Amino acid sequence: MVDAVKLSVNGVAVVVPAGAMVSTAVAMAGVSAYRRSVSGEPRGPLCGMGICFECRVTIDGRAHCRSCQVVCRPGMEVRTDG
Amino acid sequence: MADRDFDVVVVGAGPAGLAAACRAAECGRSVAMLDDNPRPGGQIWRNVPKEAAAWVRIAERHGVEWIAGARVFDVPEQHRLAVEMFDGECRIGYRSLVLATGARERFLPFPGWTLPNAMGAGGLQALAKAGMPLAGKRVIVAGSGPLLLAVARYLKKHGVDVRLIAEQAPQAAVVRFVLSAGLRKLAQALTLRAGLVGVPYITNCWPVSAQGREKLESVTLRRADGRTWTEPCDYLACGFGLIPNVELAALLGCRLSRTGVEVDGAQQTSVENVYAAGEITGIGGLELSLVEGEIAGYAAGGNPDRAAALFRARASHRRFADGLERAFALRSELRELPKAETLVCRCEDVTMERARACSNWREAKLHTRCGMGPCQGRICGGAVEFLLGWRPESVRPPVLPARVGSMSR
């Protein structure tokens, strides 16, 4: 059982506790704007439970993933557009 | 994942879903339990505390098939769900279906509510449980309902600097509710309060705006007597009660009431062999969710006698739910929170002024795209229901955004 997971957010390496969600990794990378809204506002997580879609990011090239519902895996590449 | 068929399929793995799956499996049925989260437990039992683990063990012992990270986005034909996962999709067939899709927070728009780090109360707690480092951060908890206290307690226990809790309901209503809720709930409330020594709980108080450049820096609060002040903070945890997640039930054609999905004594909806349990039948808390789940599970599993034996327990928990709704009713001043330029729909950036110019939600959708973004009105819907009295008119598949490949089968 690994107790830490290393992945990258916008090219920067981040180490998170095992079981942490991608939303956590993004915050730990110091990013507060997970995306830009249609009029260009910075946005971050609101509901924390997969309803609001505000925390969506690109994971390993797959766009529009809700970062609050995906568990971090070693080597994941996460991109925000905030 | 390959297509599968089961006697009973349970959608949602919170307390109601877990209880339903366990009881149906105990009746000897083949049971699948789906949830869009990676772990069972739902929101209240996120990270599977001891109470949840006991149910998970029962489910495992009785062979309940646990399907994680699964989102039901359509019901393409009778008795068959279309399900999408992170890296695939499948169809899952059922004889009986138990809907236990839970609830979400109601958010009300005010200037600055879209800033990063302004979140839901349950929202911030969920992120904290997902490993978000918050120790030492200054947090204001605001909105309405018992959830605020539970969230504040959780955050404080994990080293967060909880500055204050702002509850919009009047103090008299809150006190009356706690005293009428019975000894067990009273004890729970006192324990919660004891864990919050030094954190002001201010009733008759609500946030009127949030300020910050690229992220939240401060929140302005107002008391009913008009006193207004600004508190610097790192996070806002703000939710105005809970609303049931009824979209899948509506797609199945289940009749809805003002408070959730309508059910009969056996938790069956207006659609035969489709049951509903927990918060989607009306907000009532953990104990009511569990007993409704057990009843639905026994009924779906074909054991109506075991179900009927639990009706009395359910009735007493329902009285608590009624008191909850009365005590934390939203005050009318909150309708003045959004200014003309405040965004109501965060997906499509629709302002209050543009939404208010429409006479109903259908018109707003057509003219402004309010409620037409990825969340499909799940966030702004709770707001416009309270602010403008609009109710959703219809639900269409896909009930969640899905990949073209998943839908084109």
Interface residues (C-beta under 8 A of the other chain):
Chain A: V16 P17 G19 A20 M21 S23 T24 A27 M28 S32 A33 Y34 S37 V38 S39 E41 P42 R43 G44 P45 L46 C47 G48 M49 G50 I51 C52 F53 E54 R56 R62 H64 C65 C68 Q69 V70 V71 G82
Chain B: D36 N37 P38 Q43 G69 F86 R104 E105 F107 T114 L115 P116 N117 A118 M119 G120 G122 G123 L124 Q125 A126 L127 A130 G131 M132 P133 E214 K215 N245 R346 C347 E348 D349 G373 P374 C375 R378 I379 P401
